[in-house]
């Protein structure tokens, strides 16, 4: 079995929009701008289900996000018979960053309590002190 895992940190390029598939599943497709200091890459991302709902409810254009997931390469033929492909990230865990936490008053986190949902797997521990981290 091959390893297919990716973690990317960037900012949402535009407002995320929630859609529903014909089968009734929630989905959002968006791009994040990843700036390494030398250039900016725009990375397409897809999130499904609760991840899609939470991204659309709590993030906006310019919000910082860490996307954990796997690469997916979609392939198809266009109307002229040319083979096309698009590489994107299938998001399994979106992590909201501390910057979004500081903006919580303007993004609606307050209605859910004093702490925003930092990640969608409920692994956020509000008692954790960042000063204890080795980096």
C-alpha positions as CSV (number, residue, x, y, z in Angstrom):
1,X,0.0,0.0,0.0
2,X,1.4,3.4,-0.9
3,X,1.4,6.4,1.4
4,X,-0.9,9.2,0.3
5,X,-1.0,12.0,3.0
6,X,-0.7,15.7,2.7
7,X,-0.8,18.7,5.1
8,X,-1.1,22.2,3.7
9,X,-1.5,25.5,5.4
10,X,-2.9,28.5,3.5
11,X,-5.7,31.1,3.2
12,X,-9.1,30.7,1.6
13,X,-9.1,32.4,-1.8
14,X,-12.8,33.1,-1.8
15,X,-15.9,32.5,0.4
16,X,-16.6,28.8,0.7
17,X,-20.0,27.7,-0.7
18,X,-21.8,24.6,0.6
19,X,-23.6,22.4,-2.0
20,X,-25.5,19.2,-1.9
21,X,-24.9,16.3,-4.3
22,X,-27.9,14.6,-6.0
23,X,-27.4,11.9,-3.4
24,X,-27.9,14.3,-0.5
25,X,-24.3,14.7,0.6
26,X,-22.8,18.0,1.6
27,X,-19.7,19.2,-0.3
28,X,-17.6,22.3,-0.7
29,X,-14.9,22.9,-3.2
30,X,-12.4,25.7,-2.6
31,X,-8.8,26.8,-3.1
32,X,-6.3,27.9,-0.6
33,X,-3.4,30.2,-1.3
34,X,-0.1,28.7,0.0
35,X,2.7,31.2,0.3
36,X,6.2,29.9,0.9
37,X,7.8,33.3,0.8
38,X,9.0,33.0,-2.8
39,X,5.8,32.3,-4.6
40,X,2.1,31.6,-4.1
41,X,0.5,28.3,-5.1
42,X,-3.3,27.9,-5.3
43,X,-4.3,24.4,-4.2
44,X,-7.8,23.0,-4.9
45,X,-9.5,21.3,-2.0
46,X,-12.7,19.2,-1.6
47,X,-14.4,18.6,1.8
48,X,-17.4,16.4,2.4
49,X,-20.1,16.1,5.2
50,X,-19.5,17.8,8.5
51,X,-16.1,19.1,7.4
52,X,-17.8,20.9,4.5
53,X,-20.5,22.3,6.7
54,X,-18.0,23.6,9.4
55,X,-15.7,25.1,6.8
56,X,-18.6,27.0,5.2
57,X,-20.1,28.1,8.6
58,X,-16.9,29.2,10.3
59,X,-14.4,30.4,7.6
60,X,-14.5,33.2,5.1
61,X,-12.3,34.6,2.3
62,X,-8.8,35.1,3.7
63,X,-9.2,32.8,6.7
64,X,-6.2,30.6,7.5
65,X,-6.7,26.9,7.4
66,X,-4.6,23.8,7.7
67,X,-5.9,21.0,5.5
68,X,-5.0,17.4,6.3
69,X,-6.0,14.8,3.7
70,X,-4.9,12.9,0.6
71,X,-4.2,13.7,-3.0
72,X,-6.8,12.8,-5.6
73,X,-6.2,13.1,-9.3
74,X,-9.3,13.4,-11.4
75,X,-9.0,12.4,-15.0
76,X,-11.5,13.0,-17.9
77,X,-11.7,13.7,-21.6
78,X,-12.9,17.1,-22.8
79,X,-15.4,17.6,-25.6
80,X,-12.6,17.5,-28.1
81,X,-11.3,14.1,-26.9
82,X,-8.2,15.6,-25.1
83,X,-7.2,13.9,-21.9
84,X,-7.4,16.3,-18.9
85,X,-6.5,15.9,-15.2
86,X,-6.7,17.9,-12.0
87,X,-4.8,17.2,-8.8
88,X,-6.6,18.3,-5.6
89,X,-6.7,17.5,-1.9
90,X,-9.5,15.5,-0.5
91,X,-9.8,17.0,3.0
92,X,-10.1,14.5,5.9
93,X,-9.3,17.0,8.7
94,X,-9.6,20.8,8.5
95,X,-7.8,22.6,11.3
96,X,-8.8,26.1,12.1
97,X,-5.8,28.3,13.1
98,X,-5.3,30.5,16.1
99,X,-5.6,33.5,13.8
100,X,-9.2,32.5,13.2
101,X,-9.8,32.2,16.9
102,X,-8.7,35.8,17.4
103,X,-11.2,36.9,14.7
104,X,-14.0,34.9,16.4
105,X,-16.0,37.9,17.4
106,X,-16.5,38.8,13.8
107,X,-17.0,35.3,12.4
108,X,-19.8,34.0,14.7
109,X,-17.8,31.7,16.9
110,X,-19.2,33.4,20.0
111,X,-22.6,31.8,19.5
112,X,-20.9,28.4,20.1
113,X,-19.2,29.5,23.3
114,X,-15.9,31.2,24.0
115,X,-13.8,28.6,22.0
116,X,-14.2,28.0,18.3
117,X,-14.1,24.4,17.0
118,X,-10.4,24.2,16.2
119,X,-10.6,20.9,14.4
120,X,-13.4,18.7,13.2
121,X,-12.3,15.5,15.1
122,X,-13.0,17.1,18.5
123,X,-9.3,16.6,19.5
124,X,-8.9,20.2,20.5
125,X,-8.1,20.6,24.2
126,X,-8.8,24.1,25.5
127,X,-6.6,23.4,28.6
128,X,-3.5,22.9,26.5
129,X,-1.0,25.7,27.0
130,X,1.0,26.6,23.8
131,X,4.0,27.6,26.0
132,X,4.4,23.9,26.7
133,X,5.0,23.0,23.1
134,X,8.6,22.5,22.0
135,X,8.3,24.7,18.9
